[in-house]
Amino acid sequence: MNKQKVAIRLAQFLLRYGRGNELSGFITARFNDAVMAGLAIDLINRIFGFELNLIMITALIVIFVPFVSYTLGYLDEKFGFWRVQNNYSSQHLNPYFEDKFKELNDKLNEIAKTKN
């Protein structure tokens, strides 16, 4: 097998692994939410001495957290919180941003001139 085929197979594996990991992470995060809810309910019971319905509270948290996450993702898509955060981290926290941005902009201008 030549190097290009190996690189393509590795890229396919990594992409599929990443997608699968993201989806399984969503599922395992719900289990984590359920465990944290159970821990919080047990802590409330031990400290304050009254019991909460474990199954109902856990179910609400497992349903509520994805709803909140989806809503935040939707708002981010509409208003661009992530874009603002990404721009801030690129421009203000990366000391090489200005140099690389200018270099890339110069190359793009050069390509545009050769096409015209």
C-alpha positions as CSV (number, residue, x, y, z in Angstrom):
1,M,0.0,0.0,0.0
2,N,1.5,3.4,-0.9
3,K,1.7,6.4,1.4
4,Q,-1.3,8.2,-0.2
5,K,-3.7,5.3,0.4
6,V,-2.5,4.9,3.9
7,A,-3.0,8.6,4.5
8,I,-6.5,8.4,3.1
9,R,-7.4,5.4,5.2
10,L,-6.0,7.1,8.3
11,A,-8.1,10.3,7.5
12,Q,-11.2,8.2,7.0
13,F,-10.6,6.4,10.3
14,L,-10.0,9.6,12.2
15,L,-13.1,11.3,10.8
16,R,-15.3,8.3,11.6
17,Y,-13.8,7.9,15.0
18,G,-14.4,11.6,15.7
19,R,-18.0,11.5,14.6
20,G,-18.7,8.3,16.6
21,N,-16.9,9.7,19.6
22,E,-19.0,12.8,19.5
23,L,-22.3,10.9,19.2
24,S,-21.3,8.4,22.0
25,G,-20.2,11.4,24.1
26,F,-23.7,12.8,23.9
27,I,-25.1,9.5,25.2
28,T,-22.6,9.1,27.9
29,A,-23.0,12.7,29.0
30,R,-26.7,11.9,29.7
31,F,-25.6,9.1,32.0
32,N,-23.2,11.6,33.7
33,D,-26.0,14.0,34.2
34,A,-28.1,11.3,35.8
35,V,-25.3,10.4,38.2
36,M,-24.8,14.0,39.1
37,A,-28.5,14.4,39.7
38,G,-28.5,11.4,42.0
39,L,-25.6,12.8,43.9
40,A,-27.2,16.1,44.3
41,I,-30.5,14.5,45.5
42,D,-28.5,12.3,48.0
43,L,-26.6,15.4,49.2
44,I,-29.9,17.3,49.7
45,N,-31.3,14.3,51.6
46,R,-28.3,14.1,53.9
47,I,-27.9,17.8,54.6
48,F,-31.6,18.9,54.8
49,G,-33.2,15.6,55.7
50,F,-36.0,15.5,53.0
51,E,-36.3,13.2,50.1
52,L,-36.9,14.1,46.4
53,N,-38.3,11.8,43.8
54,L,-35.0,10.4,42.3
55,I,-36.5,9.1,39.1
56,M,-38.5,12.2,38.3
57,I,-35.6,14.7,39.0
58,T,-33.1,12.6,37.1
59,A,-35.5,12.3,34.1
60,L,-36.0,16.1,34.1
61,I,-32.3,16.8,34.2
62,V,-31.5,14.2,31.5
63,I,-34.2,15.9,29.3
64,F,-33.5,19.5,30.4
65,V,-29.7,19.5,29.8
66,P,-29.9,18.6,26.1
67,F,-32.7,21.1,25.6
68,V,-30.6,23.9,27.1
69,S,-27.5,22.8,25.1
70,Y,-29.6,22.8,21.9
71,T,-31.0,26.2,22.7
72,L,-27.5,27.6,23.3
73,G,-26.3,26.1,20.0
74,Y,-29.2,27.6,18.2
75,L,-28.6,31.1,19.7
76,D,-24.9,30.7,18.9
77,E,-25.8,29.9,15.3
78,K,-28.1,32.9,15.1
79,F,-26.0,35.5,16.9
80,G,-22.5,34.2,16.6
81,F,-21.2,33.9,20.2
82,W,-18.7,31.3,19.1
83,R,-17.5,33.4,16.2
84,V,-16.8,36.3,18.6
85,Q,-15.0,34.1,21.0
86,N,-13.0,32.5,18.2
87,N,-12.0,36.0,16.8
88,Y,-11.0,37.2,20.2
89,S,-8.9,34.1,20.9
90,S,-7.3,34.4,17.5
91,Q,-6.6,38.1,17.4
92,H,-5.9,39.0,21.0
93,L,-4.4,35.8,22.5
94,N,-2.3,34.6,19.6
95,P,0.9,36.7,19.3
96,Y,1.5,35.6,15.7
97,F,-2.0,36.3,14.4
98,E,-1.2,39.7,12.8
99,D,1.8,38.4,11.0
100,K,0.1,35.3,9.7
101,F,-3.0,37.2,8.7
102,K,-1.0,39.8,6.8
103,E,1.0,37.0,5.1
104,L,-2.2,35.1,4.1
105,N,-3.9,38.3,2.9
106,D,-0.9,39.1,0.7
107,K,-0.9,35.6,-0.8
108,L,-4.6,35.9,-1.5
109,N,-4.2,39.3,-3.2
110,E,-1.3,37.9,-5.3
111,I,-3.5,35.0,-6.4
112,A,-6.3,37.4,-7.3
113,K,-4.0,39.5,-9.4
114,T,-2.7,36.5,-11.3
115,K,-6.2,35.4,-12.1
116,N,-7.2,38.8,-13.5
